[in-house]
Amino acid sequence: MEETSRGSAAWVVNKKFFVWERPLRKPDLAALGDAAPKGAILGVRTADLEMKEALLRSDPLALFTIPHFDGYPAVLVQLEKISASSLKRLILEAWLARAPERLVREYLASRKRA
């Protein structure tokens, strides 16, 4: 389900965000300095902090984090630097991490049948 949070689009399952538009704010820009990316950015929830770290290592050109996200299981995605297939996988993993177990089981079962 799509909602709006702070004037930006956010996607919710089980009353929990799993993907949201996340423009960089002044403190983020100050922390990143010249490395601050331009263009559209999404926040994407990860299953846990280990998955966050693995994702950051797997695609450092498209995925990054900011001090505001320290200790929080989510990554930021530069949409201009990620392939559509990688973005789709990332969003699916975020949904799986936040959806109720029943929905996850139903989804995985339907994939096996397909």
Z-matrix of the N, CA and C atoms (Angstrom, degrees):
N
C 1 1.442
C 2 1.523 1 108.21
N 3 1.323 2 115.66 1 137.37
C 4 1.455 3 120.06 2 178.37
C 5 1.525 4 109.71 3 -95.41
N 6 1.321 5 115.31 4 136.71
C 7 1.463 6 122.79 5 176.62
C 8 1.521 7 107.95 6 -132.60
N 9 1.311 8 115.36 7 -179.89
C 10 1.456 9 121.13 8 174.53
C 11 1.521 10 108.31 9 -120.45
N 12 1.327 11 115.16 10 133.59
C 13 1.458 12 121.28 11 177.52
C 14 1.524 13 107.93 12 -134.31
N 15 1.309 14 116.12 13 123.41
C 16 1.478 15 121.49 14 -178.27
C 17 1.526 16 111.89 15 54.48
N 18 1.324 17 115.98 16 33.81
C 19 1.452 18 120.81 17 178.38
C 20 1.514 19 115.12 18 81.33
N 21 1.324 20 117.78 19 4.57
C 22 1.460 21 121.88 20 -179.54
C 23 1.522 22 109.89 21 -119.90
N 24 1.320 23 115.54 22 155.73
C 25 1.462 24 120.52 23 178.72
C 26 1.523 25 110.36 24 -69.75
N 27 1.334 26 114.43 25 142.90
C 28 1.470 27 121.27 26 176.89
C 29 1.523 28 107.16 27 -142.39
N 30 1.320 29 116.35 28 142.64
C 31 1.451 30 121.30 29 179.35
C 32 1.513 31 108.56 30 -110.72
N 33 1.339 32 114.99 31 133.01
C 34 1.456 33 122.70 32 -168.21
C 35 1.522 34 110.05 33 -127.10
N 36 1.323 35 115.64 34 140.38
C 37 1.462 36 122.23 35 168.85
C 38 1.519 37 106.28 36 -136.25
N 39 1.312 38 116.48 37 137.43
C 40 1.461 39 120.74 38 179.52
C 41 1.534 40 111.52 39 56.89
N 42 1.343 41 115.84 40 35.13
C 43 1.468 42 123.28 41 -179.49
C 44 1.526 43 113.21 42 63.27
N 45 1.348 44 116.50 43 24.01
C 46 1.467 45 121.70 44 -179.27
C 47 1.526 46 109.45 45 -128.87
N 48 1.323 47 116.00 46 136.09
C 49 1.465 48 119.94 47 174.72
C 50 1.521 49 109.09 48 -65.35
N 51 1.333 50 115.99 49 140.26
C 52 1.461 51 119.18 50 169.22
C 53 1.521 52 110.66 51 -125.83
N 54 1.337 53 118.17 52 -22.35
C 55 1.464 54 123.50 53 174.23
C 56 1.523 55 106.95 54 -147.19
N 57 1.333 56 115.91 55 141.13
C 58 1.459 57 119.73 56 179.15
C 59 1.511 58 109.69 57 -154.17
N 60 1.334 59 115.69 58 149.75
C 61 1.450 60 120.24 59 172.20
C 62 1.519 61 107.20 60 -67.91
N 63 1.332 62 117.07 61 135.07
C 64 1.473 63 119.62 62 -175.50
C 65 1.523 64 110.49 63 -140.06
N 66 1.333 65 115.95 64 77.82
C 67 1.467 66 116.84 65 175.31
C 68 1.525 67 109.91 66 -62.07
N 69 1.320 68 115.57 67 148.95
C 70 1.459 69 119.51 68 178.34
C 71 1.523 70 109.73 69 -72.71
N 72 1.309 71 114.65 70 138.99
C 73 1.470 72 121.52 71 179.84
C 74 1.536 73 109.29 72 -101.01
N 75 1.310 74 116.90 73 171.61
C 76 1.474 75 120.95 74 -177.08
C 77 1.523 76 112.82 75 -53.11
N 78 1.354 77 119.78 76 -46.78
C 79 1.466 78 118.41 77 178.69
C 80 1.542 79 112.92 78 -63.66
N 81 1.333 80 116.57 79 -33.79
C 82 1.466 81 120.19 80 177.88
C 83 1.530 82 109.74 81 -65.46
N 84 1.325 83 115.91 82 -45.74
C 85 1.467 84 120.70 83 -179.97
C 86 1.525 85 110.79 84 -62.20
N 87 1.319 86 116.55 85 -40.09
C 88 1.465 87 120.33 86 178.68
C 89 1.526 88 110.58 87 -65.03
N 90 1.321 89 117.15 88 -41.59
C 91 1.466 90 120.67 89 -179.20
C 92 1.528 91 111.80 90 -68.34
N 93 1.314 92 117.29 91 -37.40
C 94 1.465 93 121.14 92 -177.12
C 95 1.520 94 113.09 93 -83.87
N 96 1.312 95 116.84 94 -25.22
C 97 1.463 96 120.52 95 179.73
C 98 1.511 97 111.88 96 59.80
N 99 1.341 98 115.33 97 -136.65
C 100 1.473 99 120.86 98 -178.34
C 101 1.525 100 112.52 99 -65.58
N 102 1.322 101 117.75 100 -17.89
C 103 1.467 102 121.34 101 -179.89
C 104 1.534 103 111.91 102 -81.53
N 105 1.322 104 117.73 103 -3.61
C 106 1.470 105 120.76 104 -178.71
C 107 1.530 106 109.36 105 -61.35
N 108 1.328 107 116.59 106 124.16
C 109 1.464 108 119.43 107 -179.40
C 110 1.525 109 111.87 108 -73.33
N 111 1.309 110 114.50 109 156.43
C 112 1.462 111 121.85 110 175.05
C 113 1.523 112 107.21 111 -104.60
N 114 1.298 113 117.42 112 162.95
C 115 1.456 114 121.09 113 174.59
C 116 1.514 115 112.77 114 92.86
N 117 1.327 116 114.34 115 -177.96
C 118 1.467 117 122.04 116 -175.88
C 119 1.526 118 111.15 117 -69.51
N 120 1.336 119 114.39 118 140.39
C 121 1.468 120 121.46 119 -178.17
C 122 1.523 121 108.60 120 -133.31
N 123 1.322 122 114.85 121 137.88
C 124 1.459 123 121.34 122 172.90
C 125 1.516 124 109.38 123 -113.29
N 126 1.329 125 116.24 124 144.75
C 127 1.454 126 122.24 125 166.26
C 128 1.521 127 106.81 126 -92.90
N 129 1.315 128 117.02 127 136.65
C 130 1.464 129 121.50 128 -178.71
C 131 1.521 130 108.83 129 -133.12
N 132 1.309 131 115.57 130 123.55
C 133 1.465 132 121.63 131 -179.83
C 134 1.529 133 109.70 132 -70.50
N 135 1.322 134 116.51 133 141.83
C 136 1.458 135 121.64 134 175.11
C 137 1.527 136 108.99 135 -111.77
N 138 1.316 137 115.91 136 164.01
C 139 1.464 138 120.41 137 -178.37
C 140 1.529 139 111.25 138 -62.46
N 141 1.327 140 116.57 139 -37.40
C 142 1.464 141 121.19 140 -178.44
C 143 1.527 142 108.71 141 -165.11
N 144 1.324 143 116.48 142 -178.61
C 145 1.465 144 120.10 143 -178.07
C 146 1.522 145 112.47 144 -69.53
N 147 1.335 146 117.88 145 -31.18
C 148 1.466 147 119.68 146 177.25
C 149 1.517 148 110.88 147 -65.16
N 150 1.347 149 116.81 148 -41.27
C 151 1.462 150 120.37 149 177.49
C 152 1.521 151 110.27 150 -64.84
N 153 1.319 152 116.61 151 -38.83
C 154 1.466 153 120.43 152 176.97
C 155 1.525 154 110.18 153 -56.57
N 156 1.328 155 116.34 154 -50.12
C 157 1.463 156 120.39 155 -178.58
C 158 1.529 157 111.57 156 -63.35
N 159 1.331 158 117.34 157 -40.33
C 160 1.458 159 121.16 158 178.71
C 161 1.527 160 110.66 159 -63.38
N 162 1.315 161 116.86 160 -42.95
C 163 1.466 162 120.30 161 179.20
C 164 1.520 163 111.18 162 -64.77
N 165 1.327 164 117.09 163 -42.88
C 166 1.466 165 120.09 164 179.23
C 167 1.525 166 111.36 165 -60.22
N 168 1.330 167 116.78 166 -38.53
C 169 1.476 168 120.77 167 177.83
C 170 1.528 169 111.64 168 -71.79
N 171 1.339 170 117.18 169 -31.66
C 172 1.468 171 120.80 170 -174.05
C 173 1.528 172 113.17 171 -73.68
N 174 1.312 173 118.84 172 -28.01
C 175 1.463 174 121.03 173 -177.47
C 176 1.532 175 110.67 174 -149.50
N 177 1.337 176 116.49 175 70.13
C 178 1.467 177 119.62 176 -175.69
C 179 1.531 178 114.41 177 -67.99
N 180 1.328 179 117.96 178 -13.97
C 181 1.464 180 119.08 179 177.08
C 182 1.525 181 112.10 180 -77.88
N 183 1.341 182 116.79 181 -33.63
C 184 1.462 183 120.63 182 -176.58
C 185 1.523 184 113.20 183 -101.41
N 186 1.329 185 116.90 184 -29.36
C 187 1.463 186 120.66 185 -173.97
C 188 1.525 187 110.34 186 -109.76
N 189 1.322 188 115.30 187 141.26
C 190 1.464 189 119.62 188 178.69
C 191 1.522 190 108.97 189 -154.14
N 192 1.315 191 115.29 190 177.35
C 193 1.458 192 120.84 191 176.96
C 194 1.523 193 108.48 192 -139.22
N 195 1.303 194 115.14 193 173.45
C 196 1.463 195 122.15 194 179.81
C 197 1.524 196 107.60 195 -135.83
N 198 1.318 197 118.12 196 159.90
C 199 1.469 198 119.63 197 179.31
C 200 1.533 199 113.52 198 -54.32
N 201 1.317 200 117.38 199 -33.68
C 202 1.473 201 120.82 200 179.19
C 203 1.528 202 111.32 201 -59.06
N 204 1.333 203 117.75 202 -25.72
C 205 1.465 204 122.52 203 -178.78
C 206 1.527 205 112.67 204 -95.56
N 207 1.331 206 118.80 205 5.04
C 208 1.465 207 120.62 206 177.86
C 209 1.531 208 109.07 207 -58.01
N 210 1.312 209 116.85 208 128.67
C 211 1.458 210 121.92 209 179.74
C 212 1.516 211 113.94 210 78.11
N 213 1.330 212 117.91 211 4.62
C 214 1.466 213 122.24 212 -179.19
C 215 1.527 214 108.91 213 -114.95
N 216 1.323 215 118.54 214 129.84
C 217 1.466 216 121.26 215 -175.42
C 218 1.526 217 113.00 216 -78.87
N 219 1.330 218 115.33 217 79.21
C 220 1.462 219 121.39 218 176.95
C 221 1.518 220 108.54 219 -158.43
N 222 1.320 221 114.71 220 154.14
C 223 1.460 222 121.30 221 174.77
C 224 1.522 223 108.16 222 -122.99
N 225 1.314 224 115.12 223 162.51
C 226 1.454 225 121.70 224 173.38
C 227 1.522 226 108.06 225 -107.25
N 228 1.323 227 115.59 226 142.77
C 229 1.465 228 121.91 227 -174.19
C 230 1.525 229 109.37 228 -122.08
N 231 1.334 230 115.67 229 125.93
C 232 1.458 231 120.86 230 172.40
C 233 1.531 232 106.62 231 -84.47
N 234 1.308 233 116.58 232 108.59
C 235 1.458 234 119.98 233 -174.12
C 236 1.527 235 113.19 234 -61.17
N 237 1.303 236 117.34 235 -30.90
C 238 1.463 237 120.80 236 179.84
C 239 1.530 238 112.58 237 -69.89
N 240 1.326 239 117.50 238 -15.72
C 241 1.466 240 120.14 239 -173.13
C 242 1.523 241 113.93 240 -115.53
N 243 1.323 242 118.31 241 11.86
C 244 1.460 243 120.62 242 -179.59
C 245 1.527 244 108.60 243 -123.24
N 246 1.318 245 115.82 244 141.29
C 247 1.463 246 119.47 245 178.05
C 248 1.528 247 109.55 246 -73.01
N 249 1.309 248 115.19 247 156.99
C 250 1.470 249 120.02 248 179.06
C 251 1.521 250 110.61 249 -60.53
N 252 1.325 251 117.91 250 -40.57
C 253 1.471 252 120.20 251 -178.49
C 254 1.525 253 111.28 252 -67.97
N 255 1.329 254 117.94 253 -38.64
C 256 1.468 255 120.56 254 177.63
C 257 1.526 256 110.76 255 -67.42
N 258 1.323 257 116.95 256 -39.49
C 259 1.456 258 120.59 257 178.05
C 260 1.529 259 110.52 258 -64.56
N 261 1.313 260 116.45 259 -41.81
C 262 1.465 261 120.50 260 178.64
C 263 1.530 262 110.76 261 -60.21
N 264 1.338 263 117.30 262 -45.60
C 265 1.471 264 121.24 263 178.08
C 266 1.524 265 111.38 264 -61.98
N 267 1.313 266 116.63 265 -42.59
C 268 1.465 267 121.75 266 -179.70
C 269 1.533 268 110.89 267 -62.79
N 270 1.320 269 116.94 268 -43.99
C 271 1.466 270 121.14 269 179.56
C 272 1.527 271 110.27 270 -67.08
N 273 1.328 272 117.28 271 -40.45
C 274 1.463 273 119.95 272 177.95
C 275 1.525 274 110.79 273 -61.84
N 276 1.318 275 117.55 274 -44.74
C 277 1.468 276 120.52 275 178.25
C 278 1.530 277 111.47 276 -62.16
N 279 1.328 278 116.65 277 -37.35
C 280 1.467 279 120.31 278 177.41
C 281 1.528 280 110.17 279 -65.05
N 282 1.332 281 116.22 280 -42.86
C 283 1.466 282 119.84 281 178.83
C 284 1.525 283 110.32 282 -63.31
N 285 1.333 284 116.89 283 -44.37
C 286 1.468 285 120.79 284 179.48
C 287 1.532 286 111.19 285 -60.58
N 288 1.327 287 117.00 286 -35.14
C 289 1.468 288 121.00 287 -179.19
C 290 1.528 289 112.52 288 -71.44
N 291 1.327 290 118.05 289 -23.62
C 292 1.466 291 121.21 290 -173.67
C 293 1.528 292 113.96 291 -111.43
N 294 1.320 293 117.37 292 -19.54
C 295 1.470 294 120.44 293 -176.29
C 296 1.528 295 110.99 294 -72.39
N 297 1.333 296 117.18 295 154.70
C 298 1.464 297 120.19 296 175.74
C 299 1.533 298 110.23 297 -63.17
N 300 1.316 299 115.71 298 149.53
C 301 1.468 300 120.67 299 -177.10
C 302 1.527 301 112.66 300 -53.39
N 303 1.322 302 117.33 301 -39.20
C 304 1.457 303 120.82 302 -178.96
C 305 1.535 304 110.83 303 -60.52
N 306 1.330 305 117.39 304 -45.79
C 307 1.461 306 120.73 305 178.43
C 308 1.521 307 111.72 306 -64.21
N 309 1.316 308 116.36 307 -39.38
C 310 1.467 309 120.34 308 178.80
C 311 1.529 310 109.80 309 -62.87
N 312 1.328 311 116.68 310 -46.65
C 313 1.474 312 120.31 311 178.55
C 314 1.523 313 111.17 312 -59.41
N 315 1.339 314 116.78 313 -45.22
C 316 1.464 315 120.40 314 179.55
C 317 1.525 316 111.38 315 -61.99
N 318 1.319 317 116.75 316 -43.49
C 319 1.452 318 120.52 317 179.43
C 320 1.523 319 111.14 318 -62.61
N 321 1.331 320 116.64 319 -48.16
C 322 1.465 321 120.04 320 -178.78
C 323 1.518 322 111.46 321 -64.40
N 324 1.319 323 117.55 322 -37.82
C 325 1.469 324 120.97 323 177.16
C 326 1.533 325 110.59 324 -64.18
N 327 1.316 326 117.55 325 -40.45
C 328 1.456 327 119.72 326 179.73
C 329 1.530 328 111.49 327 -66.78
N 330 1.311 329 117.70 328 -31.26
C 331 1.473 330 121.78 329 176.97
C 332 1.514 331 111.33 330 -67.69
N 333 1.339 332 116.38 331 -36.60
C 334 1.471 333 120.46 332 179.41
C 335 1.516 334 111.00 333 -66.30
N 336 1.346 335 116.08 334 -35.67
C 337 1.463 336 120.78 335 -178.78
C 338 1.522 337 111.27 336 -73.75
N 339 1.316 338 116.93 337 -28.12
C 340 1.469 339 120.66 338 -174.81
C 341 1.518 340 112.48 339 -76.22
